[in-house]
Amino acid sequence: MMQRTDDESKFNYAETNDLQILELPYSGEDLSIGIMNLISIEEHLFYTSQKTKDKKYLDLLNEIRLMRTSLMKEIVKESDGEVWCISKHLLAASMRIMEVGTKELKKATGAEEAVAEKQKQKAWDLFDKSYKLYSLFWGLNLGVVGTKDVKRNTKDEEKVDFIDEKGNGKGSQSVFSKLGSLVQKAVDCCRE
């Protein structure tokens, strides 16, 4: 099982048959959203440099990248390059898909009712995908998810069979469903 062993790797956790609760450090919740935005700024500066052919945007991009890299080290503790890279891309994809969802939601404004409902549903589906990616980011970085922890159920490609350290079955569930419920209870961006 993948585990974090650094000094900051102790999290309050409780589990019953119906409920899992994981408390994240509050600063990590906000920081992950900030990092998402820094990745978005990096993308924007890249495209702006290409559209304008002005290399000064690349200098700004590098400054933002250095800042983002420094801040990511506070959350992504795995020195493994793959975990680092996957984490960055999970946050980037989550942010971009969320932004596409907000654009779809905006299309619903002022539209006739049937069209508005269709746009809202499309936005909702995109928000759901964005949240699943964000949940996977936290699962990966809290040591809740590792490739050794899951095996594919070939009968139902939508489900993952969870096993314990001894290889005994612990139930079957969509990996995103399990992570989503865990992160939903752990991440509370409204807590002051």
C-alpha positions in Angstrom: 0.0 0.0 0.0 1.3 3.5 -0.8 1.8 5.5 2.3 3.1 8.9 3.4 5.6 8.6 6.2 6.6 12.3 6.6 5.9 14.2 9.8 2.8 15.8 8.3 1.2 12.5 7.2 -1.0 12.0 10.3 -4.7 12.8 9.5 -7.7 12.3 11.6 -9.7 9.4 10.1 -12.8 7.5 11.2 -14.7 4.8 9.4 -18.0 2.9 9.9 -19.9 0.6 7.6 -21.7 3.6 6.1 -19.3 6.5 6.6 -15.7 7.5 6.0 -14.3 10.7 7.4 -10.8 12.1 6.7 -9.8 15.5 8.0 -7.4 17.4 5.7 -5.3 20.2 6.9 -7.3 23.4 6.1 -4.3 25.2 4.5 -3.9 22.2 2.1 -7.5 22.6 0.8 -7.0 26.3 0.0 -3.5 25.7 -1.3 -4.7 23.1 -3.8 -7.2 25.5 -5.3 -4.5 28.2 -5.4 -2.2 25.8 -7.2 -5.0 25.0 -9.7 -5.2 28.7 -10.5 -1.4 29.0 -10.9 -1.4 26.1 -13.4 -4.2 27.9 -15.3 -2.1 31.1 -15.3 0.9 29.2 -16.7 -1.3 27.9 -19.5 -2.7 31.4 -20.2 0.8 33.0 -20.3 2.0 30.3 -22.7 -0.9 30.9 -25.1 -0.6 34.6 -24.8 3.1 34.4 -25.7 2.3 32.4 -28.8 -0.6 34.6 -29.9 1.3 37.9 -29.4 4.8 36.5 -30.3 6.0 38.4 -27.3 8.6 36.4 -25.3 8.2 38.6 -22.2 5.2 36.3 -21.3 7.6 33.4 -21.1 9.5 35.2 -18.3 6.3 35.6 -16.4 5.4 32.0 -17.1 8.7 30.9 -15.6 8.1 33.0 -12.4 4.6 31.5 -12.0 6.0 28.0 -12.6 8.6 28.5 -9.9 6.0 29.7 -7.5 3.7 26.8 -8.3 6.5 24.2 -7.9 7.4 25.6 -4.5 3.8 25.5 -3.3 3.1 22.0 -4.7 6.0 20.7 -2.5 3.8 21.6 0.5 1.1 19.1 -0.6 2.8 16.6 -2.9 5.3 14.8 -0.7 6.1 11.9 -3.0 9.5 12.5 -4.6 8.5 10.0 -7.3 8.3 12.0 -10.5 5.2 10.2 -11.7 3.2 11.1 -8.6 4.3 14.7 -8.9 3.4 14.9 -12.6 0.1 13.0 -12.2 -0.8 15.4 -9.3 -0.1 18.5 -11.4 -2.1 17.1 -14.3 -5.1 16.1 -12.1 -5.3 19.6 -10.7 -4.9 21.1 -14.2 -7.6 18.9 -15.7 -9.9 19.5 -12.7 -9.6 23.3 -13.1 -10.1 23.2 -16.9 -13.1 20.9 -16.8 -14.6 23.0 -14.1 -14.2 26.2 -16.2 -15.8 24.5 -19.2 -18.7 23.6 -16.8 -19.1 27.2 -15.8 -19.2 28.3 -19.4 -22.0 25.7 -20.1 -23.8 27.0 -17.0 -23.6 30.5 -18.4 -25.2 29.4 -21.7 -28.3 28.4 -19.6 -28.8 32.1 -18.6 -31.6 33.6 -20.6 -32.2 30.4 -22.7 -35.6 28.9 -23.0 -36.4 26.4 -20.2 -35.7 23.1 -22.1 -32.4 24.4 -23.5 -31.5 25.9 -20.1 -32.1 22.5 -18.3 -30.0 20.7 -20.9 -27.1 23.2 -20.4 -27.4 23.0 -16.7 -27.2 19.2 -16.9 -24.2 19.4 -19.1 -22.5 21.7 -16.6 -23.4 19.4 -13.8 -21.8 16.4 -15.6 -18.6 18.5 -16.2 -18.6 19.6 -12.5 -18.9 16.0 -11.4 -15.9 14.9 -13.6 -13.9 17.9 -12.3 -14.6 16.8 -8.7 -13.7 13.2 -9.4 -10.3 14.4 -10.7 -9.8 16.6 -7.6 -10.8 13.7 -5.4 -8.2 11.5 -7.1 -5.6 14.1 -6.5 -6.2 14.0 -2.8 -6.5 10.2 -2.7 -3.1 10.0 -4.4 -1.4 12.5 -2.2 -2.8 11.3 1.1 -1.8 7.7 0.4 -5.4 6.5 0.1 -4.9 5.5 -3.5 -2.0 3.6 -5.0 -1.9 1.2 -8.0 -1.1 -1.7 -5.7 -4.3 -1.1 -3.7 -6.7 -1.9 -6.4 -7.3 -4.7 -8.9 -9.7 -4.5 -11.8 -12.9 -6.5 -11.8 -13.0 -7.8 -15.3 -16.8 -8.5 -15.1 -17.7 -4.9 -14.5 -15.2 -2.3 -15.8 -16.9 0.5 -13.9 -16.1 -1.1 -10.5 -12.8 -1.6 -8.6 -12.3 -4.4 -6.1 -10.7 -3.1 -3.0 -8.3 -5.4 -1.1 -6.5 -5.1 2.3 -2.8 -5.6 2.9 -3.3 -9.4 3.1 -5.1 -9.6 -0.3 -8.6 -10.1 1.2 -11.5 -8.5 -0.5 -12.9 -5.4 1.1 -15.8 -4.7 -1.3 -16.3 -3.3 -4.7 -17.2 0.2 -5.6 -16.4 2.8 -8.2 -13.0 4.3 -7.3 -14.3 7.8 -7.9 -17.4 7.2 -5.8 -15.3 6.0 -2.9 -12.8 8.9 -3.2 -15.6 11.4 -3.8 -17.4 10.5 -0.6 -14.1 10.6 1.3 -12.9 13.9 0.0 -16.4 15.4 0.3 -16.3 14.9 4.0 -12.6 15.9 4.3 -12.5 19.1 2.2 -14.6 21.9 3.6 -13.5 25.1 1.8 -16.1 27.1 3.7 -14.6 26.4 7.1 -13.0 29.5 8.6 
